[in-house]
Amino acid sequence: MKKSQVYIIAPLVALVCFVAYYLNFNAKYERAAAEKAATIQKAKDDAIQAQNRLRLRAVQDALAAQEKRKADRAAKDAAEQKKREDRQAAYQNRDKAQIGIAKWRERYERLSKEATDTKEQIAKIERDKVTLAEQKTFLDKLAAQSEANTKALSTVLDKIQKADDAQAAYAAAMAKLQKKS
C-alpha cells in the first residue's frame, strides 16, 4: 500500500470506527439520558404526588381543625348563651325576690301598723270598759236611788192624793154642812 493510501484509509477506518462507536455511544447516551430524564421526571412526579398528598393531608387536617374550632366555638357560644340565660334567669329571680321582699316588707309594715293600731284600740276599749263599768256602777246606784226616789215620790204623791182626797172630802162635808145649815 502506498503511503498516501495509509493516510486516507487509516483516517477513514478511524472515522468509521469513530462513527460506529459514536452511534453506539450516542444510542446508549440518549437512552441513558432518556432514562435519567425519566427517572428525574418520575422523581419529580413522585415528589409532586408526595407534596400533593401532604397538601391534601394538610388541607384535610386544616378542615378537621376548622371543624373542631367551629365545634369548639359552637360549644363555647352555647355555653356562653346558657351562661347568659342563667344570668338573666338569676337577675329575674333576684328582681322577683326583691319585689317579693318589698311586698312582704310593705305587708309587714302595714300589719305592724295595724297591730299597733289594734293594740291602741284594745287599750282604748279596755279604758272605755273600765270607764263604762264605773259608769254602770254609778248608773246602777243612780237607778237604785232613782227607784228609791220614785217610791218615795209615789208614797209622797199617794199621801198628797190622800190628803187632797181628805181635804176634798172635808170640803164636801163642809159644803154639805153649810147647805144643811
C-alpha positions, 0 to 999 in steps of 0.5 A: 500500500502506498503511503498516501493510501495509509493516510486516507484509509487509516483516517477513514477506518478511524472515522468509521470506527469513530462513527460506529462507536459514536452511534453506539455511544450516542444510542446508549447516551440518549437512552441513558439520558432518556432514562435519567430524564425519566427517572428525574421526571418520575422523581419529580412526579413522585415528589409532586404526588408526595407534596400533593398528598401532604397538601391534601393531608394538610388541607384535610387536617386544616378542615378537621381543625376548622371543624373542631374550632367551629365545634369548639366555638359552637360549644363555647357560644352555647355555653356562653348563651346558657351562661347568659340565660342563667344570668338573666334567669338569676337577675329575674329571680333576684328582681322577683325576690326583691319585689317579693321582699318589698311586698312582704316588707310593705305587708309587714309594715302595714300589719305592724301598723295595724297591730299597733293600731289594734293594740291602741284600740284594745287599750282604748276599749279596755279604758272605755270598759273600765270607764263604762263599768264605773259608769254602770256602777254609778248608773246602777246606784243612780237607778237604785236611788232613782227607784228609791226616789220614785217610791218615795215620790209615789208614797209622797204623791199617794199621801198628797192624793190622800190628803187632797182626797181628805181635804176634798172630802172635808170640803164636801162635808163642809159644803154639805154642812153649810147647805144643811145649815 
